[in-house]
Amino acid sequence: MRIFLGEITPKPLPDSIVSNSELWGKEFTFEPEKSFCLMAQSGKGKSTLLNIIFGLRKDYTGHCKFDHSDIAHFTLDQWQGLRSDKLSMLFQDLCLFKNLSARENLELIPCRDPNVPDPVDMCERLNIAHLLDHLVENLSFGQRQRFALIRCLMKPFCWLLLDEPFSHLDEAHAKEAALLISESVKARGAGIILTSLEANGPLQCDELIQL
């Protein structure tokens, strides 16, 4: 599935940011099975773009198309299907249920991809398996971030949207998380759109875009 941006401009974004961007107000296509890093400092619209692609933001001009279909015309049922089978997103605020255990949060994913490693094995790799039965509200942000990432990797997807996925991870855990992401994306033949504050992160992407 190709994602095409046709002169997208978020309405709240200042003209000075749009004019200096390699993406805002331009035409750009995210090609399938490729990885893209959107680099910018805070306030430049990184999260906004991912939320537009995920169908959560409507306050923009221009158009975004999945293949030849404009997402502005999608119904709620169409979005539900896309988020179940085509799109998986790691939000900056992680969207975990704090009053549930980490295990219960993972168990909320209804249809795990059979080609994905067992969630407990992924937790072992990211050194959080011993925390599975702890309430999320009692975990550090970095621990929560790793559980939220595993939850994203459990879903079927052809595009993985990652909003600053390594922001609270130390170098060792960031490298292992990047390896887990790469393996999961390769197994599916999927693409990645990742946001970052810097260019030299643990996950090397095919294309770097200065947002």
C-alpha positions in Angstrom: 0.0 0.0 0.0 1.5 3.3 -1.1 0.9 6.4 1.0 0.8 9.6 -1.1 0.9 13.1 0.4 -0.4 15.8 -1.9 0.6 19.2 -0.5 -0.5 18.4 3.0 -0.4 21.4 5.4 -1.7 21.1 9.0 -3.8 24.2 9.7 -2.2 25.2 13.0 1.4 24.9 11.6 3.1 28.3 11.0 4.0 29.2 7.4 7.7 29.5 8.3 7.8 25.8 9.3 5.9 24.7 6.2 8.1 26.7 3.8 11.3 25.1 5.2 10.0 21.5 5.3 11.0 18.8 2.8 7.5 17.3 3.2 4.8 19.8 4.3 3.2 21.4 1.3 5.0 19.1 -1.1 4.1 15.9 -3.0 5.6 12.8 -1.5 5.1 9.1 -1.7 5.9 6.6 1.0 6.8 3.5 -1.0 5.9 0.0 0.4 8.5 -2.1 2.1 10.8 1.0 2.7 11.7 2.7 5.9 11.5 6.5 6.4 12.8 8.7 9.2 11.0 12.0 9.7 13.5 14.2 11.6 12.6 17.5 13.3 12.7 19.3 16.6 9.6 19.5 18.7 6.7 21.5 17.3 7.4 20.8 13.7 4.5 18.4 13.2 6.0 14.9 13.5 3.2 13.5 15.6 0.7 15.5 13.6 1.7 13.7 10.4 1.5 10.2 11.9 -1.9 11.1 13.3 -3.1 12.3 9.9 -2.0 9.0 8.3 -3.7 7.1 11.1 -6.9 9.0 10.5 -7.0 10.9 13.8 -6.4 14.4 12.5 -8.6 16.1 9.9 -7.4 19.7 10.3 -5.3 20.0 7.2 -5.4 21.1 3.6 -4.2 19.0 0.7 -4.9 15.3 0.6 -3.5 12.0 1.7 -4.1 8.8 -0.4 -3.7 5.1 0.3 -2.9 3.8 -3.1 -5.6 5.8 -5.1 -8.1 6.3 -2.3 -8.3 9.6 -0.5 -8.4 8.9 3.3 -10.7 12.0 3.8 -13.6 9.9 2.4 -13.0 6.8 4.5 -15.8 5.6 6.8 -15.4 4.6 10.4 -15.7 0.9 9.4 -12.9 1.4 6.8 -10.7 3.0 9.4 -11.4 0.2 11.8 -10.3 -2.4 9.1 -7.2 -0.4 8.3 -6.1 -0.1 11.9 -6.8 -3.8 12.5 -4.9 -5.2 9.4 -2.8 -2.5 7.7 -1.6 0.1 10.2 0.0 -0.2 13.6 1.1 2.8 15.5 3.2 3.5 18.6 2.0 6.8 20.1 4.3 9.1 22.1 1.9 8.8 25.1 1.8 5.0 24.5 -1.9 4.6 25.0 -1.6 1.8 27.6 -4.2 1.1 30.2 -2.5 2.1 33.5 -4.9 0.3 35.7 -4.2 -3.0 34.0 -1.1 -5.2 34.1 1.4 -5.2 31.2 0.2 -8.7 30.4 -3.4 -7.7 30.3 -2.5 -4.8 28.0 -0.9 -7.2 25.6 -3.8 -9.6 25.8 -6.1 -6.9 24.5 -4.7 -7.5 21.0 -7.4 -9.7 19.5 -5.7 -11.3 16.5 -1.9 -11.7 16.8 0.0 -12.3 13.6 1.0 -16.0 13.5 4.4 -15.1 12.1 5.3 -12.9 15.0 7.4 -14.3 17.9 5.6 -15.1 21.1 5.0 -11.9 23.1 6.7 -13.3 26.2 9.8 -14.1 24.1 9.8 -10.5 22.8 9.5 -9.3 26.5 12.5 -11.5 27.3 14.5 -9.9 24.6 13.7 -6.4 25.9 14.3 -7.4 29.5 10.7 -6.8 30.7 9.3 -10.3 31.0 9.6 -10.1 34.8 7.3 -7.1 34.8 4.4 -8.7 32.9 2.2 -9.0 35.9 2.9 -5.5 37.2 0.4 -2.7 36.9 1.4 -0.3 34.1 1.0 2.7 36.4 3.9 1.3 38.5 6.3 1.0 35.6 8.8 3.5 34.4 8.1 5.3 31.1 10.9 3.3 29.4 9.4 0.0 30.6 6.0 1.1 29.3 7.5 2.1 26.0 8.9 -1.3 25.5 5.6 -3.0 26.3 3.7 -0.6 24.0 6.2 -1.4 21.2 5.6 -5.2 21.6 1.9 -4.6 21.5 2.3 -2.8 18.1 4.5 -5.6 16.8 1.8 -8.2 17.7 -0.7 -6.7 15.2 -0.9 -7.4 11.5 0.3 -4.4 9.5 1.8 -3.3 6.2 2.9 0.1 7.7 4.4 0.5 11.2 4.1 4.1 12.4 6.6 4.9 15.2 6.5 8.2 17.1 9.9 8.7 18.7 10.1 5.0 19.7 13.4 5.1 21.5 13.0 8.3 23.4 13.2 6.8 26.9 15.4 3.7 26.1 19.1 3.4 27.0 21.5 2.5 24.2 21.4 -1.3 24.8 17.6 -1.5 25.0 17.2 0.8 22.0 19.5 -1.4 19.9 17.6 -4.6 20.8 14.2 -2.8 20.2 15.5 -1.7 16.8 16.5 -5.2 15.9 13.1 -6.6 17.0 11.4 -3.9 14.8 13.6 -4.7 11.8 12.9 -8.5 12.1 9.2 -8.0 12.4 8.9 -5.6 9.5 11.0 -7.8 7.3 8.9 -10.9 8.1 5.8 -9.0 7.0 7.3 -7.2 4.0 6.1 -4.0 5.6 7.2 -0.4 5.7 8.2 2.0 8.5 7.5 5.7 9.1 9.5 6.8 12.1 9.8 10.2 13.8 13.0 11.3 15.6 14.7 14.3 17.0 18.0 13.2 15.5 19.3 11.5 12.4 21.6 8.9 14.0 19.2 6.7 15.8 19.5 3.0 16.5 17.2 2.1 13.5 18.8 2.9 10.2 16.2 3.9 7.6 16.2 3.9 3.8 15.4 7.6 3.6 15.8 10.6 6.0 13.4 13.5 5.6 13.8 16.9 7.3 10.3 17.7 8.4 
